[in-house]
Amino acid sequence: AYFNQFGSMVARKGRVRKGKHEKDEGVYKRRRVTPDFAYLATDLDCKDEVESLVDPRSKLSMGVKYALSRQMCQDTMAAAFGTAYTGKAGGTSETFNSSDIVAATVGASSGNAGLNADKITAAVQKIQDQGFDLADPMNELTMVMGPAQAKDAKLDSVLSNYDYLSGRILSGINIQDGFMGISNVVTDAMCPYANNDADGINLSWTDNGLAQDDTDTNDIRMAFLFVKSAISYAMWE
């Protein structure tokens, strides 16, 4: 399937009355989307069938739901960092730009640092540099991070934010929403790893859905910041 995309247009000033006006046709592109198929097959006995019918939230039913949900998360992440097809005919490939990765050393006096305000602000700037108006509700910012990153970001907030004095930073388990307008999601499943050269992303998961380091033990867990208008997920009918 193809979805039409419309780019920017340029306004021009008129120099003479009744003169010839240059037209701007705009930039049209087509984004190619390919449906994917996932399934879960398991054996059911009479007890399983009865439990599933009587209780839609039985352990078996919820297990199926969670397994398919993890697959949806993995598909979303693979698509976000994978190759996209766009252009006028929908056949031009675009890969993830490694320059959009904020280095692990940002905000550190030496070596690597955990998630901190310096990294978050640098990531927001990279998005704004692409021309996104973050005041638009469709460009709401969301950041997906792992538990260790949430801990680092929260500690950084405790040490640097005046809200610590009023106790608001420590009012919940996770880092609070609202910093630079970002909504936060903490999960150990959707955050992939970046390799040491920060020029590639490892998209690999264990059987129970946890992201794993499949290159070497020094790879670094990533946090993923995106705008609402840039990512979507739909069930194919």
Salt bridges, closest charged atoms under 4 A:
GLU22 OE1 - ARG12 NE 3.28
ASP24 OD2 - ARG12 NH1 3.52
GLU51 OE2 - LYS47 NZ 2.48
ASP152 OD1 - LYS151 NZ 3.54
ASP163 OD1 - ARG168 NH1 3.49
ASP188 OD1 - ARG221 NH1 2.94
